[in-house]
Amino acid sequence: MSPTRCVSPMKPAAIAAELGIHLTAAPEEFRTAPIARAVLDALPTDRPAV
């Protein structure tokens, strides 16, 4: 049996803390919308262009 993952969205502040970035330095769309855990897990391999 595989472990189940929480699919509820995470708050931007929690994600910023996990990524080790300052929330105020993140783009507006990152700061204002909850983000799914799957999106956070994909960030190390699929980074947005700067």
C-alpha positions in Angstrom: 0.0 0.0 0.0 1.4 3.4 -0.9 1.3 6.3 1.5 -1.4 8.8 0.9 -0.5 12.5 0.3 -2.4 15.5 1.4 -3.8 17.2 -1.6 -4.9 20.4 0.2 -3.2 23.5 -1.0 -0.3 24.9 1.0 -0.1 28.5 2.1 2.6 30.6 0.2 4.4 31.4 3.5 4.8 27.7 4.2 6.2 27.0 0.7 8.6 29.9 0.9 9.9 28.6 4.2 10.4 25.1 2.6 12.2 26.6 -0.4 14.3 28.8 1.8 13.2 32.1 0.1 11.7 35.3 1.4 8.1 35.5 0.6 8.4 39.2 -0.3 10.9 38.3 -3.0 8.6 35.8 -4.6 6.4 36.8 -7.6 3.0 38.2 -6.9 1.1 35.1 -8.2 3.1 33.0 -5.8 2.3 35.2 -2.8 -1.4 35.4 -3.4 -2.5 31.9 -4.3 -2.4 28.6 -2.4 -0.2 26.1 -4.2 -0.7 22.3 -4.3 1.9 20.1 -2.8 2.5 18.4 -6.2 3.5 21.8 -7.7 6.0 22.3 -4.8 7.4 18.8 -5.4 7.9 19.6 -9.1 9.8 22.9 -8.5 13.3 21.3 -8.1 13.1 19.7 -11.6 10.9 22.2 -13.4 12.0 25.7 -12.2 10.3 28.7 -13.7 12.4 31.0 -15.9 13.7 34.1 -14.2 
